[in-house]
Amino acid sequence: MLGLVFPGAVLADQAETDYQKARGSYSSLQDSARKKLYRENWVQVIDGFLAVARSHPGHRRAPDALYLAGKACQGLYEISRSRGDALRAVETYDRVADEYPRDSLADDALLLAGELLESALQDPVQAYLRYQRAAEQFSGGDMASLAKKNRERLAGHAPARPASPPPAAPAPAKAKAQPGSAGQVSLNGLRFWSNPGYTRVVVEMSGSADYTANFLPGDPKNGTPPRIYVDLQGVASSSAIQDMTSVDDGLLRQIRAGRPDQGTVRIVLDLFSISDYKVFPLADPYRLVIDVAGERGTTLSAKEPELRSLPPGAGDGIAGILDKAPDSKPPKVAIPSTEGGHQQLRRIVVDAGHGGKDPGAVGPSGVLEKDVTLAMARSLARKLESEFGCEVILTRNRDVFLPLEERTAIANKVGADLFISIHANAARNRDAYGVETYYLNFSKNDKAAAVAARENGTSLKEVGDLELILFDLMANAKINESSRLAAEIQKSLVDRLSRHYSHVRDLGVRQGPFYVLLGATMPSVLVETAFISNHREESRLTDSKYHENTSDAIVTGVRNYATALKMIASQ
């Protein structure tokens, strides 16, 4: 009855409830260093705030929600280093000023938009326009003084005829081929994951390109840092890659891009130190991966991982979200070693294969590999944490797409001791069934190559091409340890599943060139838990009991491996 008499009051209460719920999720994210590692957690918070603004545009909480959505987009950018995330933050801040010009947050939002455009997006003209608008349109606001100083500092970038209101931030654009270069490869973006002991840089391209990689030692007398540079031939320059991206994390100073001549784009990594580096291409889509290892003494084995992508910004708690490692270390469990010793097993990364726009294999009844791998990965993570008391990080915790090279980069960045990727097998022969476990190496037979091609999303020819570059990448791939881990997991899987199910076939331990394992600095395996293409095993893959049994078996395999190698620490 009250709702019928006072509908506005009910809607207002709902708006407040929705806002406080979104704000609670935001606070929870801010309080958890671990949650901040996952894009989906940021996206959920952003979507929550935007839903408040969309559903209750006239409520007093609408501008607050938009402003915090912009802050969350900016926080995500500080982790992802994705240009698109920074642009979305600018766009959301602009909305605050455009849609709620009388709100006290309007000038704050314009100032933050200007700072992002200036520092992150390297667009001083658009930054100037935001500062100008904040100084003139909101001259009585608390940000007017700072906006005026920033405008004066960028006065040299003022447009001859400034637009009013200033134009929206430019959308991410793919590089256009230069005149006369029809079909030329373009740069589509650049991503990186970095800490004092490890850096992975991924250069995204529209097609394959010839490249050369070179290393130049530093010259302390001249103050020149060591650097790696990669020249890409026949590639068009693009606004998708900034001229300079500052990192300054202890290993990588900055990433620069330039054009030494008309037909070449050069990517330069300025470093503090280096012990080794590798450069290799991946296909579908085309990208070039640059892996850099720091000198001894700065590696993650010697210190806690720095969970940050950039130095914190002054006066902004969001910008420094990854400045600190987790407040407390995960507890350790003392487990006797059969060889009379104890060592540490502190952090494991569990990877749920496929996800988002990549469904993986599809079963005869329509079951998707990406769904069953996520369910099993969650189960495995819980059991590993319970069994060993270590920290377990999921590369994805919901249905989102994650590039294969990003999964291993996550494990390298957090200093994982083990990397376990969960998959479901598939074959054209619907009668094929069984369990097998892989580690990174050259494929010894056509079946292993076929599995690698399917999991990589490539052709058999591209698998062959990948094996050619593996010769230069295998030295640090932990082959022996990965082989032992795969053997223990495979044995445990067959033993346990055979006790609970009929028709369990041991397909053994195999090796192959898997993108998802490439560049891992810790023992890493890929587990094919069953054939989703087989009716009987597809049914099992949807059963939570099968998930539990599979997880228990993997945990046993990890325990046997860790005990044998004295990896589990005493308290």
C-alpha positions as CSV (number, residue, x, y, z in Angstrom):
1,M,0.0,0.0,0.0
2,L,2.8,2.4,0.9
3,G,4.4,1.6,-2.5
4,L,1.2,2.6,-4.3
5,V,0.8,5.8,-2.3
6,F,4.4,6.9,-2.3
7,P,6.0,5.3,-5.4
8,G,8.8,8.0,-5.5
9,A,9.9,7.1,-2.0
10,V,10.1,3.5,-2.8
11,L,12.2,4.2,-5.9
12,A,14.5,6.5,-3.9
13,D,15.0,3.9,-1.3
14,Q,15.9,1.4,-4.1
15,A,18.3,3.8,-5.6
16,E,20.1,4.2,-2.2
17,T,20.1,0.5,-1.7
18,D,21.6,-0.2,-5.1
19,Y,24.2,2.5,-4.6
20,Q,25.3,1.2,-1.2
21,K,25.5,-2.3,-2.6
22,A,27.8,-1.2,-5.4
23,R,29.8,0.9,-3.0
24,G,30.1,-2.1,-0.7
25,S,31.5,-4.2,-3.6
26,Y,33.9,-1.4,-4.4
27,S,35.2,-1.2,-0.8
28,S,35.5,-5.0,-0.6
29,L,37.6,-4.9,-3.8
30,Q,39.8,-2.1,-2.4
31,D,40.5,-4.1,0.7
32,S,41.7,-7.2,-1.1
33,A,45.0,-7.3,-2.9
34,R,44.1,-10.6,-4.3
35,K,40.7,-9.5,-5.7
36,K,42.4,-6.6,-7.5
37,L,44.3,-9.0,-9.7
38,Y,41.2,-10.1,-11.5
39,R,39.6,-8.0,-14.3
40,E,36.2,-9.5,-13.7
41,N,36.1,-8.1,-10.2
42,W,36.7,-4.6,-11.5
43,V,34.1,-5.0,-14.3
44,Q,31.5,-6.2,-11.8
45,V,32.0,-3.1,-9.7
46,I,32.0,-0.7,-12.7
47,D,28.8,-2.3,-14.0
48,G,27.2,-2.0,-10.6
49,F,27.8,1.8,-10.4
50,L,26.7,2.3,-14.0
51,A,23.5,0.4,-13.4
52,V,22.7,2.9,-10.6
53,A,23.2,5.9,-12.9
54,R,21.2,4.2,-15.7
55,S,18.3,3.1,-13.5
56,H,18.1,6.2,-11.3
57,P,19.4,9.2,-13.3
58,G,17.5,11.7,-11.3
59,H,18.6,10.5,-7.9
60,R,21.2,12.3,-5.9
61,R,23.4,9.2,-6.0
62,A,23.6,9.1,-9.8
63,P,26.6,11.5,-10.1
64,D,28.3,9.7,-7.2
65,A,27.8,6.4,-8.9
66,L,29.2,7.7,-12.2
67,Y,32.2,9.3,-10.5
68,L,33.0,6.0,-8.7
69,A,32.6,4.1,-11.9
70,G,35.2,6.3,-13.4
71,K,37.5,5.8,-10.4
72,A,37.1,2.0,-10.8
73,C,37.8,2.2,-14.6
74,Q,41.0,4.1,-13.7
75,G,41.9,1.5,-11.0
76,L,41.5,-1.2,-13.6
77,Y,43.7,0.7,-16.0
78,E,46.5,0.9,-13.4
79,I,46.6,-2.9,-13.5
80,S,45.8,-3.8,-17.1
81,R,47.7,-0.9,-18.8
82,S,45.0,-1.2,-21.5
83,R,44.4,2.0,-23.4
84,G,40.8,1.1,-23.6
85,D,40.4,1.1,-19.9
86,A,41.9,4.5,-19.6
87,L,39.6,5.8,-22.3
88,R,36.6,4.4,-20.6
89,A,37.6,6.2,-17.4
90,V,37.9,9.5,-19.3
91,E,34.5,8.9,-20.9
92,T,32.9,8.2,-17.6
93,Y,34.4,11.2,-15.9
94,D,33.2,13.4,-18.8
95,R,29.7,12.1,-18.3
96,V,29.7,13.4,-14.7
97,A,30.5,16.9,-15.9
98,D,28.1,16.7,-18.9
99,E,25.1,15.1,-17.2
100,Y,25.5,16.6,-13.7
101,P,27.2,20.0,-14.2
102,R,25.8,21.3,-10.9
103,D,27.1,18.5,-8.8
104,S,30.2,19.2,-6.7
105,L,32.0,16.2,-8.3
106,A,31.8,17.6,-11.8
107,D,35.1,19.6,-11.5
108,D,36.8,16.7,-9.7
109,A,35.9,14.4,-12.6
110,L,37.2,16.8,-15.2
111,L,40.5,17.2,-13.4
112,L,40.9,13.4,-13.2
113,A,40.0,13.0,-16.9
114,G,42.7,15.6,-17.7
115,E,45.3,13.9,-15.7
116,L,44.6,10.6,-17.4
117,L,44.7,12.1,-20.8
118,E,48.0,13.8,-20.0
119,S,49.9,11.0,-18.4
120,A,48.3,7.7,-19.5
121,L,47.0,8.6,-23.0
122,Q,49.7,11.1,-23.9
123,D,47.1,13.5,-25.3
124,P,48.1,17.0,-23.9
125,V,45.6,18.8,-26.2
126,Q,42.6,17.0,-24.8
127,A,44.1,17.2,-21.3
128,Y,44.3,21.0,-21.7
129,L,40.7,21.2,-22.7
130,R,39.5,19.3,-19.6
131,Y,41.6,21.6,-17.4
132,Q,40.3,24.7,-19.2
133,R,36.7,23.6,-18.7
134,A,37.2,22.8,-15.0
135,A,38.8,26.2,-14.5
136,E,36.2,28.3,-16.4
137,Q,32.9,26.5,-16.1
138,F,33.5,25.5,-12.5
139,S,35.5,28.6,-11.3
140,G,33.9,28.4,-7.9
141,G,34.8,24.7,-7.4
142,D,37.5,23.4,-5.1
143,M,39.5,22.1,-8.1
144,A,39.5,25.4,-10.0
145,S,42.9,26.5,-8.6
146,L,44.7,23.2,-9.6
147,A,42.9,23.1,-12.9
148,K,44.2,26.6,-13.7
149,K,47.8,25.6,-12.8
150,N,47.5,22.5,-15.1
151,R,46.0,24.6,-17.9
152,E,48.9,27.1,-17.7
153,R,51.4,24.3,-17.7
154,L,49.9,22.9,-20.9
155,A,49.3,26.3,-22.5
156,G,51.6,25.4,-25.4
157,H,49.2,22.6,-26.3
158,A,46.1,24.9,-26.5
159,P,44.3,24.4,-29.8
160,A,44.0,27.5,-32.0
161,R,40.2,27.3,-31.8
162,P,39.3,25.3,-28.8
163,A,36.1,23.4,-29.1
164,S,33.3,24.2,-26.6
165,P,32.5,21.8,-25.1
166,P,35.7,19.9,-25.6
167,P,35.4,16.8,-27.8
168,A,35.1,13.4,-26.3
169,A,38.2,11.3,-25.8
170,P,39.2,9.6,-29.0
171,A,38.2,5.9,-29.3
172,P,40.9,3.3,-29.6
173,A,41.9,3.0,-33.3
174,K,43.7,0.5,-35.3
175,A,46.6,1.8,-37.3
176,K,45.8,2.7,-40.9
177,A,48.2,1.6,-43.6
178,Q,50.3,4.5,-45.0
179,P,49.6,5.6,-48.6
180,G,50.6,3.0,-51.1
181,S,50.9,0.3,-48.5
182,A,47.6,-1.6,-49.0
183,G,47.5,-4.7,-46.8
184,Q,50.3,-3.4,-44.6
185,V,50.4,-4.9,-41.1
186,S,49.2,-2.5,-38.4
187,L,49.9,-2.4,-34.6
188,N,46.7,-3.0,-32.6
189,G,48.0,-2.5,-29.1
190,L,50.5,-3.3,-26.4
191,R,50.1,-5.1,-23.1
192,F,52.6,-5.9,-20.3
193,W,52.9,-7.6,-16.9
194,S,55.8,-6.6,-14.8
195,N,57.5,-6.8,-11.5
196,P,61.2,-6.5,-10.3
197,G,62.0,-10.1,-11.4
198,Y,59.9,-10.6,-14.5
199,T,58.4,-8.7,-17.4
200,R,56.3,-9.9,-20.3
201,V,55.4,-7.5,-23.1
202,V,52.9,-8.4,-25.8
203,V,52.8,-6.4,-29.0
204,E,49.5,-7.1,-30.9
205,M,49.5,-6.9,-34.7
206,S,47.0,-7.3,-37.5
207,G,49.2,-9.9,-39.2
208,S,52.6,-11.6,-39.2
209,A,55.7,-9.4,-39.6
210,D,59.4,-10.0,-39.9
211,Y,61.3,-8.8,-36.8
212,T,64.8,-8.6,-35.3
213,A,65.6,-8.4,-31.6
214,N,68.8,-6.8,-30.2
215,F,70.3,-6.1,-26.8
216,L,72.4,-3.1,-25.9
217,P,74.3,-3.1,-22.6
218,G,74.0,0.0,-20.4
219,D,76.7,2.6,-20.0
220,P,76.9,3.8,-16.4
221,K,79.3,6.6,-17.3
222,N,76.8,8.1,-19.6
223,G,73.8,7.1,-17.6
224,T,72.5,5.0,-20.4
225,P,70.4,2.0,-19.2
226,P,70.6,-1.5,-20.7
227,R,67.8,-1.9,-23.3
228,I,66.2,-4.4,-25.6
229,Y,64.9,-3.2,-28.9
230,V,62.8,-5.1,-31.5
231,D,62.4,-3.8,-35.1
232,L,59.2,-4.8,-36.9
233,Q,59.5,-4.7,-40.6
234,G,56.7,-3.4,-42.9
235,V,54.5,-2.4,-40.0
236,A,52.4,0.8,-40.0
237,S,52.8,3.1,-36.9
238,S,49.7,3.5,-34.8
239,S,48.1,5.7,-32.1
240,A,47.2,2.4,-30.4
241,I,50.8,2.3,-29.0
242,Q,52.0,5.3,-27.1
243,D,55.4,6.9,-27.8
244,M,56.4,6.2,-24.2
245,T,54.9,4.2,-21.4
246,S,56.5,4.6,-18.0
247,V,56.7,1.5,-15.8
248,D,59.6,2.1,-13.3
249,D,59.0,-1.1,-11.3
250,G,62.6,-2.1,-10.5
251,L,63.2,-4.2,-13.7
252,L,61.6,-2.2,-16.5
253,R,62.0,1.6,-16.7
254,Q,59.8,2.3,-19.6
255,I,58.6,1.1,-23.0
256,R,59.2,3.3,-26.0
257,A,57.9,3.1,-29.6
258,G,59.3,4.9,-32.6
259,R,60.1,4.7,-36.3
260,P,63.8,4.7,-37.1
261,D,63.0,4.6,-40.9
262,Q,59.9,4.5,-43.1
263,G,59.5,0.8,-43.2
264,T,60.3,-0.1,-39.5
265,V,58.6,0.3,-36.2
266,R,60.9,0.0,-33.2
267,I,59.8,-1.1,-29.7
268,V,62.4,-0.3,-27.0
269,L,62.5,-1.6,-23.5
270,D,64.6,0.5,-21.1
271,L,65.7,-1.7,-18.2
272,F,67.2,-1.4,-14.8
273,S,68.8,-4.8,-15.0
274,I,68.6,-8.0,-17.0
275,S,69.8,-11.6,-16.9
276,D,68.1,-13.0,-19.9
277,Y,65.4,-12.3,-22.5
278,K,63.4,-14.2,-25.1
279,V,61.3,-13.0,-28.1
280,F,58.9,-15.2,-29.9
281,P,55.8,-14.8,-32.1
282,L,52.3,-16.3,-31.6
283,A,49.5,-16.6,-34.1
284,D,45.7,-16.3,-34.3
285,P,45.7,-13.4,-33.5
286,Y,49.3,-12.4,-34.4
287,R,51.4,-11.0,-31.5
288,L,55.0,-10.8,-30.5
289,V,56.0,-11.7,-26.9
290,I,59.0,-10.3,-25.2
291,D,60.0,-12.0,-21.9
292,V,62.6,-10.4,-19.7
293,A,64.2,-11.9,-16.6
294,G,65.9,-9.7,-14.0
295,E,69.3,-10.3,-12.5
296,R,69.7,-12.6,-9.5
297,G,68.8,-11.0,-6.3
298,T,65.8,-9.3,-7.9
299,T,63.9,-12.4,-8.8
300,L,60.6,-13.4,-7.1
301,S,62.3,-16.4,-5.4
302,A,64.3,-13.9,-3.3
303,K,61.5,-11.6,-2.3
304,E,57.7,-11.2,-2.1
305,P,56.2,-10.4,-5.5
306,E,55.3,-6.7,-6.1
307,L,51.7,-6.8,-7.2
308,R,51.7,-3.5,-9.1
309,S,51.9,-2.3,-12.7
310,L,52.8,1.4,-12.1
311,P,54.1,3.7,-9.4
312,P,51.2,5.1,-7.4
313,G,49.9,8.5,-8.5
314,A,50.2,11.4,-6.0
315,G,47.1,11.9,-3.9
316,D,45.1,9.1,-5.5
317,G,44.4,6.0,-3.5
318,I,43.1,4.2,-6.6
319,A,46.3,4.8,-8.6
320,G,48.4,3.1,-6.0
321,I,46.2,0.0,-5.6
322,L,49.0,-2.4,-6.4
323,D,51.7,-0.6,-4.5
324,K,51.7,-3.0,-1.6
325,A,51.9,-6.8,-1.5
326,P,49.2,-8.6,0.5
327,D,49.3,-7.6,4.2
328,S,49.8,-11.2,5.4
329,K,51.5,-14.1,3.9
330,P,49.5,-17.3,3.3
331,P,49.9,-19.9,6.1
332,K,52.2,-22.8,5.5
333,V,51.5,-26.4,6.5
334,A,54.3,-28.7,7.7
335,I,54.2,-32.0,5.8
336,P,56.9,-34.5,6.4
337,S,59.1,-35.2,3.4
338,T,60.0,-38.8,2.5
339,E,63.6,-37.6,2.1
340,G,63.8,-35.8,5.4
341,G,63.5,-32.2,4.3
342,H,61.0,-29.3,4.0
343,Q,60.8,-26.5,1.4
344,Q,58.2,-24.0,0.4
345,L,55.1,-24.4,-1.7
346,R,53.6,-20.9,-1.2
347,R,51.6,-20.1,-4.3
348,I,49.8,-22.1,-7.0
349,V,48.1,-20.7,-10.1
350,V,45.2,-22.8,-11.4
351,D,44.1,-22.0,-15.0
352,A,40.5,-22.8,-16.2
353,G,41.0,-23.4,-20.0
354,H,39.2,-21.2,-22.6
355,G,36.4,-18.8,-21.5
356,G,34.3,-15.9,-22.8
357,K,34.3,-15.7,-26.6
358,D,36.4,-18.9,-26.7
359,P,34.1,-21.8,-25.7
360,G,36.7,-24.5,-26.3
361,A,35.4,-27.9,-27.4
362,V,31.7,-28.6,-27.5
363,G,30.2,-32.0,-26.4
364,P,27.6,-33.9,-28.4
365,S,24.9,-32.6,-26.0
366,G,26.1,-29.0,-26.2
367,V,28.2,-28.9,-23.0
368,L,31.0,-26.3,-23.4
369,E,34.6,-27.0,-22.3
370,K,34.9,-23.5,-20.9
371,D,32.1,-24.2,-18.4
372,V,33.4,-27.5,-17.1
373,T,37.0,-26.3,-16.8
374,L,35.9,-23.4,-14.7
375,A,33.9,-25.6,-12.3
376,M,36.8,-28.0,-11.9
377,A,39.3,-25.2,-11.5
378,R,37.2,-23.7,-8.7
379,S,37.0,-27.1,-7.0
380,L,40.7,-27.7,-7.4
381,A,41.6,-24.2,-5.9
382,R,39.5,-24.9,-2.8
383,K,41.1,-28.3,-2.2
384,L,44.7,-27.1,-2.8
385,E,44.2,-24.2,-0.3
386,S,42.6,-26.6,2.2
387,E,45.3,-29.3,1.8
388,F,48.5,-27.1,1.7
389,G,47.4,-23.9,3.3
390,C,49.0,-22.1,0.4
391,E,47.7,-19.2,-1.7
392,V,45.9,-20.4,-4.9
393,I,45.2,-17.9,-7.7
394,L,42.7,-18.6,-10.5
395,T,43.5,-17.0,-13.8
396,R,39.8,-16.5,-14.3
397,N,37.0,-17.0,-11.8
398,R,34.1,-16.5,-14.2
399,D,33.2,-16.7,-17.9
400,V,35.6,-14.2,-19.4
401,F,38.1,-14.4,-22.3
402,L,41.8,-14.4,-21.4
403,P,44.6,-14.6,-24.0
404,L,46.8,-17.7,-23.6
405,E,50.0,-15.7,-23.1
406,E,48.3,-13.7,-20.3
407,R,47.7,-16.8,-18.2
408,T,51.3,-17.8,-17.9
409,A,52.2,-14.1,-17.4
410,I,49.9,-14.0,-14.4
411,A,51.7,-17.1,-12.9
412,N,55.2,-15.5,-13.6
413,K,54.2,-12.2,-12.2
414,V,52.9,-13.5,-8.9
415,G,55.9,-15.8,-8.5
416,A,53.9,-19.0,-8.6
417,D,55.6,-22.3,-7.6
418,L,53.3,-24.4,-9.8
419,F,51.0,-23.7,-12.8
420,I,48.2,-26.2,-13.5
421,S,45.9,-25.6,-16.6
422,I,42.6,-27.6,-16.6
423,H,41.1,-28.7,-19.9
424,A,38.7,-31.2,-21.5
425,N,39.9,-33.2,-24.5
426,A,38.1,-33.7,-27.8
427,A,38.5,-35.9,-30.9
428,R,36.6,-36.5,-34.1
429,N,36.3,-40.1,-33.1
430,R,33.4,-40.0,-30.6
431,D,34.6,-43.3,-29.1
432,A,37.9,-41.8,-27.9
433,Y,38.1,-41.5,-24.1
434,G,40.6,-41.3,-21.3
435,V,42.9,-39.0,-19.3
436,E,46.2,-37.5,-20.2
437,T,48.6,-34.9,-18.8
438,Y,50.9,-32.7,-20.9
439,Y,54.0,-30.6,-20.2
440,L,55.8,-28.2,-22.6
441,N,58.2,-29.8,-25.0
442,F,58.3,-30.9,-28.7
443,S,55.4,-33.1,-29.6
444,K,56.5,-36.7,-30.3
445,N,53.5,-37.8,-32.3
446,D,50.7,-36.5,-34.5
447,K,48.1,-36.9,-31.8
448,A,50.0,-34.7,-29.4
449,A,50.5,-32.1,-32.1
450,A,46.7,-32.2,-32.8
451,V,45.9,-31.6,-29.2
452,A,48.3,-28.7,-29.1
453,A,46.8,-27.2,-32.2
454,R,43.3,-27.4,-30.8
455,E,44.3,-25.9,-27.4
456,N,46.4,-23.2,-29.1
457,G,43.6,-22.4,-31.6
458,T,46.0,-22.8,-34.5
459,S,46.7,-25.1,-37.4
460,L,49.1,-28.1,-37.4
461,K,51.5,-26.1,-39.5
462,E,51.6,-23.3,-37.0
463,V,52.4,-25.9,-34.3
464,G,55.3,-27.1,-36.4
465,D,56.5,-23.5,-36.8
466,L,56.2,-23.0,-33.0
467,E,58.4,-26.0,-32.4
468,L,61.2,-24.4,-34.5
469,I,61.4,-21.5,-32.0
470,L,61.2,-23.8,-29.0
471,F,64.9,-24.6,-29.3
472,D,65.6,-21.1,-28.1
473,L,63.0,-21.1,-25.3
474,M,63.4,-24.4,-23.5
475,A,66.4,-23.6,-21.3
476,N,64.3,-22.1,-18.5
477,A,61.1,-24.1,-19.1
478,K,61.5,-26.4,-16.1
479,I,61.2,-29.4,-18.3
480,N,62.3,-32.0,-15.9
481,E,60.2,-30.7,-13.0
482,S,57.2,-30.3,-15.2
483,S,57.6,-33.9,-16.4
484,R,57.7,-35.2,-12.8
485,L,54.7,-33.1,-11.9
486,A,52.8,-34.4,-14.9
487,A,53.7,-38.0,-14.1
488,E,52.5,-37.7,-10.5
489,I,49.2,-36.1,-11.5
490,Q,48.5,-38.6,-14.3
491,K,49.2,-41.5,-12.0
492,S,47.0,-40.2,-9.3
493,L,44.2,-39.4,-11.8
494,V,44.1,-42.9,-13.2
495,D,44.3,-44.5,-9.7
496,R,41.5,-42.5,-8.2
497,L,39.1,-42.3,-11.1
498,S,39.5,-46.1,-11.8
499,R,38.2,-46.7,-8.2
500,H,35.0,-44.7,-8.9
501,Y,34.3,-45.1,-12.6
502,S,34.5,-47.8,-15.2
503,H,36.2,-47.3,-18.6
504,V,39.0,-45.1,-17.4
505,R,41.8,-45.2,-19.9
506,D,45.3,-44.1,-19.0
507,L,46.6,-42.2,-22.1
508,G,49.8,-41.3,-20.2
509,V,52.0,-38.3,-19.9
510,R,52.7,-36.5,-23.2
511,Q,54.5,-33.4,-24.3
512,G,53.7,-30.7,-26.8
513,P,54.1,-27.0,-27.7
514,F,51.3,-25.4,-25.8
515,Y,50.9,-21.6,-25.9
516,V,49.5,-21.6,-22.4
517,L,52.6,-23.2,-21.0
518,L,55.1,-21.2,-23.1
519,G,57.5,-19.0,-21.0
520,A,56.4,-20.3,-17.6
521,T,59.2,-19.9,-15.1
522,M,57.8,-22.6,-12.8
523,P,56.8,-26.3,-13.3
524,S,53.7,-26.3,-15.4
525,V,51.3,-28.8,-16.8
526,L,48.1,-29.1,-18.8
527,V,45.6,-31.7,-17.7
528,E,43.1,-33.1,-20.1
529,T,40.5,-34.4,-17.6
530,A,38.3,-36.4,-20.0
531,F,36.9,-36.3,-23.6
532,I,34.0,-33.9,-23.8
533,S,33.4,-35.3,-27.3
534,N,32.6,-38.7,-25.8
535,H,28.9,-39.1,-24.6
536,R,29.9,-41.0,-21.4
537,E,32.7,-38.7,-20.5
538,E,30.7,-35.5,-21.4
539,S,28.1,-36.6,-18.8
540,R,30.8,-37.1,-16.2
541,L,32.3,-33.7,-16.9
542,T,28.9,-32.1,-15.8
543,D,28.9,-34.0,-12.6
544,S,30.1,-32.3,-9.4
545,K,31.3,-35.6,-8.0
546,Y,33.6,-36.1,-11.0
547,H,34.9,-32.6,-10.4
548,E,35.6,-33.5,-6.8
549,N,37.3,-36.8,-7.6
550,T,39.4,-35.2,-10.3
551,S,40.4,-32.4,-8.0
552,D,41.3,-34.8,-5.2
553,A,43.4,-36.8,-7.6
554,I,45.3,-33.7,-8.7
555,V,45.9,-32.6,-5.1
556,T,47.3,-36.0,-4.4
557,G,49.6,-35.8,-7.4
558,V,50.8,-32.3,-6.3
559,R,51.4,-33.7,-2.8
560,N,53.5,-36.6,-4.0
561,Y,55.5,-34.3,-6.3
562,A,56.1,-31.7,-3.7
563,T,57.0,-34.2,-1.0
564,A,59.5,-35.9,-3.3
565,L,61.2,-32.6,-4.2
566,K,61.1,-31.2,-0.6
567,M,59.0,-28.3,-1.7
568,I,56.5,-28.0,1.1
569,A,57.5,-25.7,3.9
570,S,57.3,-26.2,7.6
571,Q,55.8,-23.3,9.6
